[in-house]
């Protein structure tokens, strides 16, 4: 699984990091750091919860093809 980060949409609510702090890295202002996120096996559920918690829809989940 991959999370596509649309940094320009982030408003610094930090809800993603509240759900999965090991997955979603924020700057000192609470904004998501740029760059897509590769989700490790076994971390899909918290990653999905974190991405879906974003009120700005700045995080998009995609499934990686094998």
N, CA, C and O atoms as a Maestro MAE file, in Angstrom:
{
 s_m_m2io_version
 :::
 2.0.0
}

f_m_ct {
 s_m_title
 :::
 protein
 m_atom[264] {
  # First column is atom index #
  i_m_mmod_type
  r_m_x_coord
  r_m_y_coord
  r_m_z_coord
  i_m_residue_number
  s_m_chain_name
  s_m_pdb_residue_name
  s_m_pdb_atom_name
  i_m_atomic_number
  :::
  1 25 0.843 -1.168 0.000 1 A "UNK " " N  " 7
  2 3 0.000 0.000 0.000 1 A "UNK " " CA " 6
  3 2 0.892 1.235 0.000 1 A "UNK " " C  " 6
  4 15 1.972 1.255 0.590 1 A "UNK " " O  " 8
  5 25 0.410 2.239 -0.669 2 A "UNK " " N  " 7
  6 3 1.107 3.522 -0.737 2 A "UNK " " CA " 6
  7 2 0.103 4.619 -0.417 2 A "UNK " " C  " 6
  8 15 -1.079 4.514 -0.746 2 A "UNK " " O  " 8
  9 25 0.585 5.660 0.221 3 A "UNK " " N  " 7
  10 3 -0.241 6.835 0.485 3 A "UNK " " CA " 6
  11 2 0.350 7.980 -0.311 3 A "UNK " " C  " 6
  12 15 1.510 8.351 -0.131 3 A "UNK " " O  " 8
  13 25 -0.461 8.531 -1.187 4 A "UNK " " N  " 7
  14 3 -0.045 9.680 -1.984 4 A "UNK " " CA " 6
  15 2 -0.372 10.926 -1.174 4 A "UNK " " C  " 6
  16 15 -1.522 11.152 -0.796 4 A "UNK " " O  " 8
  17 25 0.651 11.731 -0.910 5 A "UNK " " N  " 7
  18 3 0.509 12.931 -0.089 5 A "UNK " " CA " 6
  19 2 0.334 14.145 -0.999 5 A "UNK " " C  " 6
  20 15 1.167 14.413 -1.865 5 A "UNK " " O  " 8
  21 25 -0.746 14.863 -0.792 6 A "UNK " " N  " 7
  22 3 -0.992 16.115 -1.506 6 A "UNK " " CA " 6
  23 2 -0.781 17.249 -0.503 6 A "UNK " " C  " 6
  24 15 -1.726 17.781 0.078 6 A "UNK " " O  " 8
  25 25 0.489 17.596 -0.324 7 A "UNK " " N  " 7
  26 3 0.904 18.544 0.707 7 A "UNK " " CA " 6
  27 2 0.156 19.868 0.633 7 A "UNK " " C  " 6
  28 15 -0.132 20.464 1.671 7 A "UNK " " O  " 8
  29 25 -0.162 20.337 -0.555 8 A "UNK " " N  " 7
  30 3 -0.839 21.631 -0.710 8 A "UNK " " CA " 6
  31 2 -2.226 21.634 -0.067 8 A "UNK " " C  " 6
  32 15 -2.743 22.696 0.279 8 A "UNK " " O  " 8
  33 25 -2.827 20.470 0.093 9 A "UNK " " N  " 7
  34 3 -4.152 20.383 0.712 9 A "UNK " " CA " 6
  35 2 -4.096 20.325 2.236 9 A "UNK " " C  " 6
  36 15 -5.093 20.611 2.900 9 A "UNK " " O  " 8
  37 25 -2.957 19.963 2.793 10 A "UNK " " N  " 7
  38 3 -2.826 19.786 4.239 10 A "UNK " " CA " 6
  39 2 -3.042 21.118 4.958 10 A "UNK " " C  " 6
  40 15 -2.470 22.142 4.582 10 A "UNK " " O  " 8
  41 25 -3.872 21.085 5.993 11 A "UNK " " N  " 7
  42 3 -4.150 22.276 6.796 11 A "UNK " " CA " 6
  43 2 -3.625 22.145 8.220 11 A "UNK " " C  " 6
  44 15 -3.915 22.995 9.062 11 A "UNK " " O  " 8
  45 25 -2.859 21.099 8.502 12 A "UNK " " N  " 7
  46 3 -2.205 20.949 9.789 12 A "UNK " " CA " 6
  47 2 -3.089 20.462 10.925 12 A "UNK " " C  " 6
  48 15 -2.798 20.732 12.091 12 A "UNK " " O  " 8
  49 25 -4.168 19.746 10.606 13 A "UNK " " N  " 7
  50 3 -5.035 19.213 11.651 13 A "UNK " " CA " 6
  51 2 -4.358 18.087 12.442 13 A "UNK " " C  " 6
  52 15 -4.689 17.858 13.605 13 A "UNK " " O  " 8
  53 25 -3.422 17.394 11.817 14 A "UNK " " N  " 7
  54 3 -2.630 16.312 12.420 14 A "UNK " " CA " 6
  55 2 -3.463 15.110 12.842 14 A "UNK " " C  " 6
  56 15 -3.034 14.339 13.700 14 A "UNK " " O  " 8
  57 25 -4.621 14.938 12.269 15 A "UNK " " N  " 7
  58 3 -5.451 13.774 12.595 15 A "UNK " " CA " 6
  59 2 -4.809 12.482 12.109 15 A "UNK " " C  " 6
  60 15 -4.949 11.435 12.740 15 A "UNK " " O  " 8
  61 25 -4.106 12.559 10.987 16 A "UNK " " N  " 7
  62 3 -3.437 11.366 10.466 16 A "UNK " " CA " 6
  63 2 -2.410 10.852 11.467 16 A "UNK " " C  " 6
  64 15 -2.367 9.658 11.766 16 A "UNK " " O  " 8
  65 25 -1.592 11.749 11.975 17 A "UNK " " N  " 7
  66 3 -0.558 11.354 12.927 17 A "UNK " " CA " 6
  67 2 -1.145 10.920 14.269 17 A "UNK " " C  " 6
  68 15 -0.536 10.118 14.977 17 A "UNK " " O  " 8
  69 25 -2.306 11.436 14.622 18 A "UNK " " N  " 7
  70 3 -2.962 10.991 15.850 18 A "UNK " " CA " 6
  71 2 -3.369 9.522 15.727 18 A "UNK " " C  " 6
  72 15 -3.352 8.787 16.715 18 A "UNK " " O  " 8
  73 25 -3.734 9.094 14.514 19 A "UNK " " N  " 7
  74 3 -4.125 7.704 14.273 19 A "UNK " " CA " 6
  75 2 -2.917 6.787 14.125 19 A "UNK " " C  " 6
  76 15 -2.945 5.642 14.576 19 A "UNK " " O  " 8
  77 25 -1.859 7.287 13.494 20 A "UNK " " N  " 7
  78 3 -0.692 6.441 13.197 20 A "UNK " " CA " 6
  79 2 0.585 7.283 13.198 20 A "UNK " " C  " 6
  80 15 1.108 7.611 12.133 20 A "UNK " " O  " 8
  81 25 1.086 7.634 14.380 21 A "UNK " " N  " 7
  82 3 2.256 8.515 14.459 21 A "UNK " " CA " 6
  83 2 3.533 7.937 13.860 21 A "UNK " " C  " 6
  84 15 4.432 8.693 13.489 21 A "UNK " " O  " 8
  85 25 3.632 6.622 13.758 22 A "UNK " " N  " 7
  86 3 4.823 6.019 13.170 22 A "UNK " " CA " 6
  87 2 4.805 6.057 11.650 22 A "UNK " " C  " 6
  88 15 5.839 5.860 11.011 22 A "UNK " " O  " 8
  89 25 3.653 6.307 11.074 23 A "UNK " " N  " 7
  90 3 3.497 6.317 9.619 23 A "UNK " " CA " 6
  91 2 3.517 7.729 9.061 23 A "UNK " " C  " 6
  92 15 4.186 8.004 8.065 23 A "UNK " " O  " 8
  93 25 2.775 8.624 9.710 24 A "UNK " " N  " 7
  94 3 2.615 9.988 9.216 24 A "UNK " " CA " 6
  95 2 3.561 10.922 9.952 24 A "UNK " " C  " 6
  96 15 3.426 11.131 11.158 24 A "UNK " " O  " 8
  97 25 4.505 11.475 9.232 25 A "UNK " " N  " 7
  98 3 5.507 12.373 9.806 25 A "UNK " " CA " 6
  99 2 5.104 13.818 9.521 25 A "UNK " " C  " 6
  100 15 4.779 14.180 8.390 25 A "UNK " " O  " 8
  101 25 5.135 14.631 10.573 26 A "UNK " " N  " 7
  102 3 4.707 16.019 10.473 26 A "UNK " " CA " 6
  103 2 5.869 16.961 10.770 26 A "UNK " " C  " 6
  104 15 6.832 16.596 11.445 26 A "UNK " " O  " 8
  105 25 5.757 18.187 10.247 27 A "UNK " " N  " 7
  106 3 6.745 19.199 10.590 27 A "UNK " " CA " 6
  107 2 6.360 19.815 11.941 27 A "UNK " " C  " 6
  108 15 5.378 19.393 12.552 27 A "UNK " " O  " 8
  109 25 7.105 20.786 12.401 28 A "UNK " " N  " 7
  110 3 6.850 21.398 13.705 28 A "UNK " " CA " 6
  111 2 5.513 22.131 13.773 28 A "UNK " " C  " 6
  112 15 4.992 22.358 14.865 28 A "UNK " " O  " 8
  113 25 4.955 22.501 12.631 29 A "UNK " " N  " 7
  114 3 3.667 23.185 12.589 29 A "UNK " " CA " 6
  115 2 2.479 22.238 12.500 29 A "UNK " " C  " 6
  116 15 1.331 22.683 12.502 29 A "UNK " " O  " 8
  117 25 2.744 20.925 12.422 30 A "UNK " " N  " 7
  118 3 1.673 19.943 12.335 30 A "UNK " " CA " 6
  119 2 1.270 19.583 10.919 30 A "UNK " " C  " 6
  120 15 0.273 18.890 10.715 30 A "UNK " " O  " 8
  121 25 2.034 20.046 9.936 31 A "UNK " " N  " 7
  122 3 1.739 19.755 8.525 31 A "UNK " " CA " 6
  123 2 2.498 18.509 8.084 31 A "UNK " " C  " 6
  124 15 3.630 18.271 8.505 31 A "UNK " " O  " 8
  125 25 1.859 17.724 7.233 32 A "UNK " " N  " 7
  126 3 2.476 16.497 6.722 32 A "UNK " " CA " 6
  127 2 3.724 16.837 5.913 32 A "UNK " " C  " 6
  128 15 3.746 17.819 5.170 32 A "UNK " " O  " 8
  129 25 4.753 16.023 6.062 33 A "UNK " " N  " 7
  130 3 5.959 16.214 5.269 33 A "UNK " " CA " 6
  131 2 5.688 15.766 3.839 33 A "UNK " " C  " 6
  132 15 4.901 14.845 3.623 33 A "UNK " " O  " 8
  133 25 6.326 16.401 2.856 34 A "UNK " " N  " 7
  134 3 6.090 16.022 1.466 34 A "UNK " " CA " 6
  135 2 6.662 14.655 1.142 34 A "UNK " " C  " 6
  136 15 7.568 14.165 1.815 34 A "UNK " " O  " 8
  137 25 6.120 14.054 0.106 35 A "UNK " " N  " 7
  138 3 6.593 12.756 -0.361 35 A "UNK " " CA " 6
  139 2 5.603 11.662 -0.041 35 A "UNK " " C  " 6
  140 15 5.008 11.639 1.036 35 A "UNK " " O  " 8
  141 25 5.429 10.756 -0.984 36 A "UNK " " N  " 7
  142 3 4.512 9.641 -0.782 36 A "UNK " " CA " 6
  143 2 5.044 8.708 0.289 36 A "UNK " " C  " 6
  144 15 6.243 8.689 0.568 36 A "UNK " " O  " 8
  145 25 4.151 7.936 0.886 37 A "UNK " " N  " 7
  146 3 4.494 7.065 2.003 37 A "UNK " " CA " 6
  147 2 4.272 5.609 1.595 37 A "UNK " " C  " 6
  148 15 3.175 5.230 1.188 37 A "UNK " " O  " 8
  149 25 5.318 4.806 1.709 38 A "UNK " " N  " 7
  150 3 5.209 3.361 1.499 38 A "UNK " " CA " 6
  151 2 4.814 2.747 2.835 38 A "UNK " " C  " 6
  152 15 5.509 2.926 3.835 38 A "UNK " " O  " 8
  153 25 3.711 2.031 2.852 39 A "UNK " " N  " 7
  154 3 3.198 1.436 4.089 39 A "UNK " " CA " 6
  155 2 3.711 0.006 4.204 39 A "UNK " " C  " 6
  156 15 3.550 -0.803 3.291 39 A "UNK " " O  " 8
  157 25 4.319 -0.282 5.322 40 A "UNK " " N  " 7
  158 3 4.855 -1.619 5.560 40 A "UNK " " CA " 6
  159 2 3.727 -2.627 5.766 40 A "UNK " " C  " 6
  160 15 2.639 -2.281 6.228 40 A "UNK " " O  " 8
  161 25 4.008 -3.860 5.418 41 A "UNK " " N  " 7
  162 3 3.046 -4.933 5.636 41 A "UNK " " CA " 6
  163 2 2.701 -4.997 7.121 41 A "UNK " " C  " 6
  164 15 3.586 -4.936 7.974 41 A "UNK " " O  " 8
  165 25 1.437 -5.117 7.416 42 A "UNK " " N  " 7
  166 3 0.972 -5.145 8.791 42 A "UNK " " CA " 6
  167 2 0.576 -3.785 9.336 42 A "UNK " " C  " 6
  168 15 -0.025 -3.698 10.407 42 A "UNK " " O  " 8
  169 25 0.903 -2.728 8.614 43 A "UNK " " N  " 7
  170 3 0.564 -1.364 9.035 43 A "UNK " " CA " 6
  171 2 -0.582 -0.772 8.221 43 A "UNK " " C  " 6
  172 15 -0.880 0.417 8.336 43 A "UNK " " O  " 8
  173 25 -1.223 -1.599 7.399 44 A "UNK " " N  " 7
  174 3 -2.266 -1.101 6.507 44 A "UNK " " CA " 6
  175 2 -3.456 -0.504 7.249 44 A "UNK " " C  " 6
  176 15 -3.977 0.533 6.838 44 A "UNK " " O  " 8
  177 25 -3.890 -1.131 8.318 45 A "UNK " " N  " 7
  178 3 -5.074 -0.657 9.039 45 A "UNK " " CA " 6
  179 2 -4.848 0.720 9.663 45 A "UNK " " C  " 6
  180 15 -5.655 1.617 9.418 45 A "UNK " " O  " 8
  181 25 -3.793 0.936 10.459 46 A "UNK " " N  " 7
  182 3 -3.601 2.282 10.997 46 A "UNK " " CA " 6
  183 2 -3.327 3.321 9.901 46 A "UNK " " C  " 6
  184 15 -3.738 4.474 10.028 46 A "UNK " " O  " 8
  185 25 -2.639 2.921 8.834 47 A "UNK " " N  " 7
  186 3 -2.382 3.843 7.728 47 A "UNK " " CA " 6
  187 2 -3.691 4.262 7.070 47 A "UNK " " C  " 6
  188 15 -3.894 5.437 6.765 47 A "UNK " " O  " 8
  189 25 -4.562 3.308 6.857 48 A "UNK " " N  " 7
  190 3 -5.863 3.592 6.255 48 A "UNK " " CA " 6
  191 2 -6.698 4.495 7.154 48 A "UNK " " C  " 6
  192 15 -7.326 5.441 6.678 48 A "UNK " " O  " 8
  193 25 -6.706 4.208 8.435 49 A "UNK " " N  " 7
  194 3 -7.456 5.042 9.382 49 A "UNK " " CA " 6
  195 2 -6.919 6.480 9.384 49 A "UNK " " C  " 6
  196 15 -7.685 7.443 9.382 49 A "UNK " " O  " 8
  197 25 -5.610 6.600 9.389 50 A "UNK " " N  " 7
  198 3 -5.000 7.928 9.380 50 A "UNK " " CA " 6
  199 2 -5.324 8.705 8.121 50 A "UNK " " C  " 6
  200 15 -5.667 9.886 8.188 50 A "UNK " " O  " 8
  201 25 -5.219 8.055 6.979 51 A "UNK " " N  " 7
  202 3 -5.504 8.730 5.707 51 A "UNK " " CA " 6
  203 2 -6.965 9.141 5.623 51 A "UNK " " C  " 6
  204 15 -7.274 10.244 5.172 51 A "UNK " " O  " 8
  205 25 -7.862 8.271 6.052 52 A "UNK " " N  " 7
  206 3 -9.289 8.584 5.994 52 A "UNK " " CA " 6
  207 2 -9.704 9.646 7.000 52 A "UNK " " C  " 6
  208 15 -10.757 10.265 6.843 52 A "UNK " " O  " 8
  209 25 -8.900 9.867 8.027 53 A "UNK " " N  " 7
  210 3 -9.249 10.859 9.045 53 A "UNK " " CA " 6
  211 2 -8.966 12.290 8.599 53 A "UNK " " C  " 6
  212 15 -9.391 13.236 9.262 53 A "UNK " " O  " 8
  213 25 -8.261 12.460 7.492 54 A "UNK " " N  " 7
  214 3 -7.910 13.801 7.015 54 A "UNK " " CA " 6
  215 2 -9.154 14.522 6.485 54 A "UNK " " C  " 6
  216 15 -9.752 14.075 5.507 54 A "UNK " " O  " 8
  217 25 -9.551 15.637 7.122 55 A "UNK " " N  " 7
  218 3 -10.734 16.353 6.657 55 A "UNK " " CA " 6
  219 2 -10.518 17.065 5.326 55 A "UNK " " C  " 6
  220 15 -11.485 17.415 4.649 55 A "UNK " " O  " 8
  221 25 -9.275 17.281 4.949 56 A "UNK " " N  " 7
  222 3 -8.960 17.976 3.693 56 A "UNK " " CA " 6
  223 2 -8.762 17.015 2.524 56 A "UNK " " C  " 6
  224 15 -8.578 17.448 1.387 56 A "UNK " " O  " 8
  225 25 -8.799 15.706 2.803 57 A "UNK " " N  " 7
  226 3 -8.565 14.664 1.787 57 A "UNK " " CA " 6
  227 2 -7.212 14.858 1.110 57 A "UNK " " C  " 6
  228 15 -7.090 14.758 -0.111 57 A "UNK " " O  " 8
  229 25 -6.205 15.136 1.925 58 A "UNK " " N  " 7
  230 3 -4.846 15.359 1.414 58 A "UNK " " CA " 6
  231 2 -4.076 14.064 1.245 58 A "UNK " " C  " 6
  232 15 -2.958 14.073 0.728 58 A "UNK " " O  " 8
  233 25 -4.656 12.946 1.675 59 A "UNK " " N  " 7
  234 3 -3.977 11.652 1.634 59 A "UNK " " CA " 6
  235 2 -4.817 10.653 0.852 59 A "UNK " " C  " 6
  236 15 -5.987 10.430 1.164 59 A "UNK " " O  " 8
  237 25 -4.209 10.054 -0.171 60 A "UNK " " N  " 7
  238 3 -4.908 9.105 -1.033 60 A "UNK " " CA " 6
  239 2 -4.270 7.730 -0.918 60 A "UNK " " C  " 6
  240 15 -3.060 7.587 -1.090 60 A "UNK " " O  " 8
  241 25 -5.075 6.729 -0.630 61 A "UNK " " N  " 7
  242 3 -4.595 5.352 -0.524 61 A "UNK " " CA " 6
  243 2 -4.567 4.694 -1.891 61 A "UNK " " C  " 6
  244 15 -5.509 4.834 -2.671 61 A "UNK " " O  " 8
  245 25 -3.499 3.982 -2.182 62 A "UNK " " N  " 7
  246 3 -3.427 3.179 -3.412 62 A "UNK " " CA " 6
  247 2 -2.868 1.818 -3.054 62 A "UNK " " C  " 6
  248 15 -2.075 1.684 -2.122 62 A "UNK " " O  " 8
  249 25 -3.277 0.835 -3.781 63 A "UNK " " N  " 7
  250 3 -2.756 -0.527 -3.612 63 A "UNK " " CA " 6
  251 2 -1.618 -0.700 -4.597 63 A "UNK " " C  " 6
  252 15 -1.746 -0.342 -5.768 63 A "UNK " " O  " 8
  253 25 -0.523 -1.237 -4.138 64 A "UNK " " N  " 7
  254 3 0.625 -1.499 -5.001 64 A "UNK " " CA " 6
  255 2 0.401 -2.825 -5.721 64 A "UNK " " C  " 6
  256 15 0.002 -3.815 -5.107 64 A "UNK " " O  " 8
  257 25 0.657 -2.835 -7.003 65 A "UNK " " N  " 7
  258 3 0.547 -4.063 -7.778 65 A "UNK " " CA " 6
  259 2 1.780 -4.924 -7.548 65 A "UNK " " C  " 6
  260 15 2.901 -4.422 -7.478 65 A "UNK " " O  " 8
  261 25 1.556 -6.222 -7.434 66 A "UNK " " N  " 7
  262 3 2.683 -7.143 -7.258 66 A "UNK " " CA " 6
  263 2 3.183 -7.650 -8.570 66 A "UNK " " C  " 6
  264 15 4.129 -8.436 -8.609 66 A "UNK " " O  " 8
  :::
 }
 m_bond[263] {
  # First column is bond index #
  i_m_from
  i_m_to
  i_m_order
  :::
  1 1 2 1
  2 2 3 1
  3 3 4 2
  4 3 5 1
  5 5 6 1
  6 6 7 1
  7 7 8 2
  8 7 9 1
  9 9 10 1
  10 10 11 1
  11 11 12 2
  12 11 13 1
  13 13 14 1
  14 14 15 1
  15 15 16 2
  16 15 17 1
  17 17 18 1
  18 18 19 1
  19 19 20 2
  20 19 21 1
  21 21 22 1
  22 22 23 1
  23 23 24 2
  24 23 25 1
  25 25 26 1
  26 26 27 1
  27 27 28 2
  28 27 29 1
  29 29 30 1
  30 30 31 1
  31 31 32 2
  32 31 33 1
  33 33 34 1
  34 34 35 1
  35 35 36 2
  36 35 37 1
  37 37 38 1
  38 38 39 1
  39 39 40 2
  40 39 41 1
  41 41 42 1
  42 42 43 1
  43 43 44 2
  44 43 45 1
  45 45 46 1
  46 46 47 1
  47 47 48 2
  48 47 49 1
  49 49 50 1
  50 50 51 1
  51 51 52 2
  52 51 53 1
  53 53 54 1
  54 54 55 1
  55 55 56 2
  56 55 57 1
  57 57 58 1
  58 58 59 1
  59 59 60 2
  60 59 61 1
  61 61 62 1
  62 62 63 1
  63 63 64 2
  64 63 65 1
  65 65 66 1
  66 66 67 1
  67 67 68 2
  68 67 69 1
  69 69 70 1
  70 70 71 1
  71 71 72 2
  72 71 73 1
  73 73 74 1
  74 74 75 1
  75 75 76 2
  76 75 77 1
  77 77 78 1
  78 78 79 1
  79 79 80 2
  80 79 81 1
  81 81 82 1
  82 82 83 1
  83 83 84 2
  84 83 85 1
  85 85 86 1
  86 86 87 1
  87 87 88 2
  88 87 89 1
  89 89 90 1
  90 90 91 1
  91 91 92 2
  92 91 93 1
  93 93 94 1
  94 94 95 1
  95 95 96 2
  96 95 97 1
  97 97 98 1
  98 98 99 1
  99 99 100 2
  100 99 101 1
  101 101 102 1
  102 102 103 1
  103 103 104 2
  104 103 105 1
  105 105 106 1
  106 106 107 1
  107 107 108 2
  108 107 109 1
  109 109 110 1
  110 110 111 1
  111 111 112 2
  112 111 113 1
  113 113 114 1
  114 114 115 1
  115 115 116 2
  116 115 117 1
  117 117 118 1
  118 118 119 1
  119 119 120 2
  120 119 121 1
  121 121 122 1
  122 122 123 1
  123 123 124 2
  124 123 125 1
  125 125 126 1
  126 126 127 1
  127 127 128 2
  128 127 129 1
  129 129 130 1
  130 130 131 1
  131 131 132 2
  132 131 133 1
  133 133 134 1
  134 134 135 1
  135 135 136 2
  136 135 137 1
  137 137 138 1
  138 138 139 1
  139 139 140 2
  140 139 141 1
  141 141 142 1
  142 142 143 1
  143 143 144 2
  144 143 145 1
  145 145 146 1
  146 146 147 1
  147 147 148 2
  148 147 149 1
  149 149 150 1
  150 150 151 1
  151 151 152 2
  152 151 153 1
  153 153 154 1
  154 154 155 1
  155 155 156 2
  156 155 157 1
  157 157 158 1
  158 158 159 1
  159 159 160 2
  160 159 161 1
  161 161 162 1
  162 162 163 1
  163 163 164 2
  164 163 165 1
  165 165 166 1
  166 166 167 1
  167 167 168 2
  168 167 169 1
  169 169 170 1
  170 170 171 1
  171 171 172 2
  172 171 173 1
  173 173 174 1
  174 174 175 1
  175 175 176 2
  176 175 177 1
  177 177 178 1
  178 178 179 1
  179 179 180 2
  180 179 181 1
  181 181 182 1
  182 182 183 1
  183 183 184 2
  184 183 185 1
  185 185 186 1
  186 186 187 1
  187 187 188 2
  188 187 189 1
  189 189 190 1
  190 190 191 1
  191 191 192 2
  192 191 193 1
  193 193 194 1
  194 194 195 1
  195 195 196 2
  196 195 197 1
  197 197 198 1
  198 198 199 1
  199 199 200 2
  200 199 201 1
  201 201 202 1
  202 202 203 1
  203 203 204 2
  204 203 205 1
  205 205 206 1
  206 206 207 1
  207 207 208 2
  208 207 209 1
  209 209 210 1
  210 210 211 1
  211 211 212 2
  212 211 213 1
  213 213 214 1
  214 214 215 1
  215 215 216 2
  216 215 217 1
  217 217 218 1
  218 218 219 1
  219 219 220 2
  220 219 221 1
  221 221 222 1
  222 222 223 1
  223 223 224 2
  224 223 225 1
  225 225 226 1
  226 226 227 1
  227 227 228 2
  228 227 229 1
  229 229 230 1
  230 230 231 1
  231 231 232 2
  232 231 233 1
  233 233 234 1
  234 234 235 1
  235 235 236 2
  236 235 237 1
  237 237 238 1
  238 238 239 1
  239 239 240 2
  240 239 241 1
  241 241 242 1
  242 242 243 1
  243 243 244 2
  244 243 245 1
  245 245 246 1
  246 246 247 1
  247 247 248 2
  248 247 249 1
  249 249 250 1
  250 250 251 1
  251 251 252 2
  252 251 253 1
  253 253 254 1
  254 254 255 1
  255 255 256 2
  256 255 257 1
  257 257 258 1
  258 258 259 1
  259 259 260 2
  260 259 261 1
  261 261 262 1
  262 262 263 1
  263 263 264 2
  :::
 }
}
